[in-house]
């Protein structure tokens, strides 16, 4: 099964990168006076990350703000890109190439980690089912006629982090944060870690908290929800003391070791130019349209909620971290609707499709096991109907998700053609067309 998961991971990473490969293949068709740039996600953010990579390739060990013209203290913000720049300088890669290489490598590692996590929960073919449900989980499709053909549109298509195709090879530091969020849920939720291992995980949490702070906020909330669930089932006073020692204490040690990352960020947000990052989110607060978000999660939302209810009903303790993940994101949405420092939209980056996909797979596997219990002569016909129904829903869900992903490749390749064939003579707005050579030379 592991080989199959590796092959599937490689396939979906290359699938996600297909629009970029297509854009590279079309670079020779640019009109004269234009410069090819493989910009990713958003013009200003992309160049922001490239500036950090460039600093690393120039030999810096701390980050400065190149777009701020006053003397200021350096910081650790986006230092991961500084390290990418150092790797790039050793390998002879330009900042843009090391950025896209990081997307490719981290996307593959992300999918592999998802596959191995599914292996730790499910047996046999259910590992593959869970993996495919997670990877293809996407928006309810909106059927649209484009030219002479048809394709799918999506809900919240303007927020690419939740798009099933683009999120696979998304922004490198977000991918890194999501990888470690999954690892923290997987490795730290059970507790019982040895002291040295806890110290290592705490050090990793400290670094991840600086690279991508939402990961630490989400995992703290998951630990809180998980502890409440476990406490409610701990039973006697003695059992609760044992639970506290084996489960809660390791989590508290991790929090204690990783919390300085958030304290550091809080202190740095008090001085310019770093305070502008926090101030921007306050002054340009992005709303989260919950109805559209629910539709953007597609069939995995109702299937995952049904699986969550089954986990609670059956008291399946091994999946308590998974349901805590879903509940924690809901709690953070509620909290940050009322806290002005951050928009709840940011917590859509917490990879909720992973726990929802796991819960959906658990729902199907539980119903399948129930089908096996009915598999006797008197109940044979009912067993057959249940089997066909489960297989049909799983297949339809996965193929609908793949259909949405295929449609997204068409939208993105259309965008490449539009950028190449555009005729507006403007040097900026490279999401619309490629920049002018004179502008880039300047």
Buried (B, 14 or more C-beta within 10 A) or exposed (E): BEEEBBEBBEEBBBBBBBBBEBBBEBBEEBEEEBBBBEBBBEBEEBBBBBBBBBBBBEEBEEBBBEEEEEEEEBBBBBBBBBBBBBBBBEEEBEBBBBBBBBBBBBBBBBBBBBBBBBBEBBEEEBBBBBBBBBBBBBBBBBEEEEEEEEBBBBBBBEBBBBBBBBBBBBBBBBBBBBBBBBBBBBBBBBBEBEEEEBBEBBEBBBBBBBBBBBBBBBBBBBBBBBBEBBEEEBEEEEEBEEBBEEBBBBBEBBBEBBBBBBEBBEEBBEEEBBEBBBEEBEEEBEEBEEEBBBBBBBBBBEBBBBBBEBBEEEEBEEBBBBBBBBBBBBBBBEBBEEEEEBBBBBBBBBBBBBBBBBBBBBBBBBBBEEBEEBEEEEEEEEBEEBBEEBEEBBEEBBEBBBBBBBBBBBBBBBBBEEBBEBEEEEEEEBBEBBBBBEBBEE
